[in-house]
Amino acid sequence: MKILVIGDPHGYSKYKESVLKKADLILMTGDIGKADLARKRYFENTKRRLKGLKELKEDSKFMKKVHMEIHNSTIEILRKLGKFASVYTIQGNVGIPTKKQVKEDKEKWGIKIPYTRDIVNKMKNVSLIKNRLRLVNRLRIGFLEYFEDVCWYKEFNEKDKDRIKKAKKETAKAKKVLRNFKNLDILICHQPPYGVLDKVSKKYNPPKSWIGKHAGSKVILDYIKKKQPKYVFCGHIHEGKGKAKIGKTEIYNVGYNGDYVLLDID
């Protein structure tokens, strides 16, 4: 069976039909939609916070642009891919807002925005999966949604107590999810395992203090070492694109924005 694994698209939808037609199954590593506005603001505020400056504030006009940029690009790419093969994807840190989040933003900012997730859930041949094991064409595939691993905060010397508290909860939840992922053929996760295809470089202009550090997950690393799934497909750290092995497990950081791998997997 030919499996097309697409790295974080970030809104990229110009995959060649000659490639898409070869796929019996399409898997994606998250960050489906384009989020240039949100990404730029995130890094601006991160740098300001590290310098002790006040963060830039959002307004209704900015927030609507952020929502619509992600929404329109997410719908476009999933509709295109679903015409060629069954698509299974997780969310990345650039996620699709829940109904609760959309409602909160509508009330907070007074903006009218669509429920992207409702539209995606009704799409033919598209499955957005959160923390579940699925049997797909006789393959046992675990879909681990993006989470903030508390090890990131230690690695990057983050001091925000509220964010650390939130990360601890998400890390505990991810461990619980992975305990249910037994005898996997494939693990789909957003971030790489810690120390493997996960080093931050200066390529995408991060804060200087981040350069050279590892942004992967120790929870995922521990799972791979102990359970040895046949394949792990991830993204998130764009400059980490490549292939590596941990024991018998083949790990692919598939990349982003048009990057993919096409594999024959039985």
C-alpha positions in Angstrom: 0.0 0.0 0.0 1.3 3.4 -0.9 1.0 6.0 1.9 1.5 9.7 1.2 2.6 11.4 4.4 2.3 15.2 4.2 4.3 17.4 6.5 2.7 20.4 8.2 1.0 22.1 5.2 0.5 25.5 6.7 -2.0 26.2 4.0 0.0 24.8 1.1 -2.3 23.0 -1.4 -0.4 22.8 -4.6 0.6 19.2 -4.4 1.0 17.6 -7.9 -1.9 15.4 -9.0 0.6 12.9 -10.3 1.7 12.4 -6.7 -1.7 12.4 -5.1 -3.0 9.8 -7.6 -0.4 7.4 -6.4 -1.7 7.4 -2.8 -3.9 4.7 -1.3 -3.9 6.6 1.9 -3.0 10.2 3.0 -1.7 11.0 6.5 -0.9 14.5 7.8 1.2 15.7 10.8 -0.9 18.7 11.7 -0.8 22.5 11.2 -3.1 22.2 8.3 -4.1 25.8 7.8 -2.1 28.9 7.0 -1.4 30.9 10.1 1.1 33.5 9.1 -0.5 36.3 11.0 -0.8 34.3 14.3 2.7 32.9 13.9 4.3 36.3 13.3 2.5 37.8 16.3 3.4 34.8 18.5 7.2 35.3 17.8 6.9 39.1 18.2 5.4 38.7 21.6 7.8 35.9 22.7 10.7 38.2 21.9 9.1 41.1 23.7 8.4 38.9 26.8 12.0 37.8 26.9 13.1 41.4 26.8 10.7 42.4 29.6 8.4 44.4 27.3 4.6 44.4 27.2 3.1 42.0 24.6 1.3 43.4 21.6 -2.5 43.4 22.0 -5.0 42.0 19.6 -8.2 43.7 18.3 -11.3 42.4 16.6 -10.0 43.2 13.1 -6.8 41.3 13.7 -8.5 38.3 15.3 -11.0 37.9 12.4 -8.1 38.0 9.9 -6.4 35.3 11.9 -9.5 33.0 12.0 -10.3 33.4 8.4 -6.7 32.8 7.2 -6.7 29.5 9.0 -10.3 28.6 8.1 -10.1 29.2 4.4 -6.8 27.5 3.9 -7.8 24.5 6.0 -11.0 23.9 4.0 -9.2 24.3 0.7 -6.4 21.8 1.3 -8.6 19.1 2.9 -11.2 19.3 0.1 -8.5 18.9 -2.5 -6.8 16.0 -0.8 -10.0 14.2 -0.1 -10.7 13.8 -3.8 -7.8 11.5 -4.2 -7.7 9.2 -1.1 -8.9 8.9 2.4 -7.2 11.6 4.6 -6.4 11.1 8.2 -4.9 14.0 10.2 -4.2 15.4 13.6 -4.1 19.0 14.7 -0.9 20.7 15.4 -0.3 23.8 17.5 -2.0 25.7 14.7 -5.3 24.0 15.4 -8.9 24.3 14.3 -10.8 26.1 17.0 -13.5 24.2 18.9 -17.0 25.4 19.0 -16.4 26.7 22.5 -13.3 28.7 21.3 -15.2 30.1 18.4 -18.1 31.1 20.6 -15.7 32.8 23.1 -14.0 34.7 20.3 -17.3 35.8 18.9 -18.4 37.1 22.2 -15.1 38.7 23.1 -14.3 40.4 19.8 -17.8 40.8 18.3 -16.8 39.0 15.1 -18.7 36.6 12.9 -16.5 33.5 12.1 -17.4 30.0 10.8 -17.3 26.7 12.7 -14.4 25.2 10.7 -14.6 21.9 12.6 -18.2 21.3 11.6 -17.4 21.7 8.0 -14.4 19.4 8.3 -16.4 16.7 10.1 -18.9 16.6 7.3 -16.2 16.2 4.5 -16.2 13.0 2.6 -12.9 11.0 2.9 -11.5 13.3 5.7 -11.0 12.3 9.3 -9.7 14.7 11.9 -8.6 12.5 14.8 -7.7 13.3 18.4 -5.9 10.9 20.6 -7.3 7.7 19.2 -6.0 4.4 17.8 -7.6 3.5 14.4 -7.3 0.4 12.3 -6.8 1.7 8.8 -6.4 -0.8 6.0 -5.2 -3.3 8.5 -2.6 -0.9 9.9 -2.7 0.1 13.6 -2.3 3.8 13.6 -2.1 6.0 16.7 -3.1 9.7 16.3 -1.6 11.8 19.1 -2.8 15.4 19.0 -0.3 18.2 19.7 0.4 18.9 23.4 2.8 21.1 25.3 5.4 18.8 26.9 6.6 20.2 30.1 10.2 19.4 29.1 9.9 22.3 26.5 9.6 24.8 29.3 12.6 23.4 31.1 14.7 23.4 27.9 13.7 26.9 26.9 13.8 28.3 30.5 10.2 29.5 30.4 9.1 31.1 33.7 5.4 31.6 33.1 3.8 29.6 36.0 0.3 29.4 34.3 1.8 28.0 31.1 3.9 25.5 33.0 0.8 24.3 35.0 -1.1 23.9 31.7 1.8 22.0 30.2 1.9 19.6 33.1 -1.7 18.7 32.6 -1.3 18.2 28.9 1.8 16.1 29.4 0.0 13.8 31.9 -2.9 13.4 29.4 -0.5 12.5 26.6 1.1 9.8 28.7 -2.3 8.4 29.4 -3.2 8.4 25.7 0.0 6.7 24.7 -0.5 3.9 27.3 -3.5 2.9 25.1 -1.4 2.8 21.9 -0.3 -0.8 21.8 1.4 -2.7 19.0 1.3 0.3 16.6 2.4 0.2 13.0 2.4 4.0 12.8 2.4 6.8 15.3 1.3 10.2 14.0 2.3 13.0 16.2 3.0 16.7 15.7 6.3 17.3 17.5 9.4 15.0 17.1 10.8 13.0 20.0 13.2 14.9 22.1 16.8 15.1 20.7 15.8 13.6 17.3 15.2 15.9 14.3 14.1 18.6 16.7 16.9 21.2 17.0 15.9 24.8 16.6 18.1 26.8 14.2 18.2 30.5 13.2 16.6 29.7 9.9 13.1 30.9 10.8 14.2 33.8 13.0 13.3 32.5 16.5 14.4 34.2 19.7 18.2 34.0 19.9 18.1 32.1 23.2 16.2 29.3 21.4 18.8 28.5 18.8 20.5 25.1 19.2 18.0 23.8 21.7 15.8 20.8 21.4 12.0 21.4 20.9 10.9 17.8 20.8 8.9 15.7 23.4 10.5 13.5 26.0 7.1 11.8 26.5 7.1 10.7 22.8 10.8 9.7 23.0 10.1 7.5 26.0 7.1 5.9 24.2 9.2 5.1 21.1 12.0 3.6 23.1 9.7 1.3 25.1 7.1 0.4 22.5 9.0 0.6 19.2 6.2 1.4 16.6 7.4 0.6 13.1 7.1 4.2 11.9 6.7 7.7 13.5 5.6 10.6 11.3 6.0 14.1 12.8 6.7 17.7 11.8 6.5 20.9 13.9 10.3 21.7 13.8 10.6 22.6 10.2 14.4 22.8 10.1 14.5 19.2 11.5 13.2 17.6 8.3 14.8 14.2 7.7 14.9 10.6 8.7 16.3 8.9 11.8 16.0 5.6 13.8 15.4 4.8 17.4 16.0 1.0 17.7 13.8 -0.5 15.1 11.5 2.5 14.7 11.9 4.6 11.6 11.2 8.3 12.4 10.4 10.9 9.7 10.2 14.6 10.4 8.3 15.1 7.2 8.8 18.9 7.0 6.2 21.5 6.0 4.7 23.7 3.3 4.7 21.2 0.5 7.0 18.5 1.9 6.0 14.9 1.8 7.2 11.3 1.7 5.6 8.5 -0.3 6.2 5.1 1.2 5.2 1.5 0.4 4.0 0.0 3.7 2.4 -3.4 4.1 
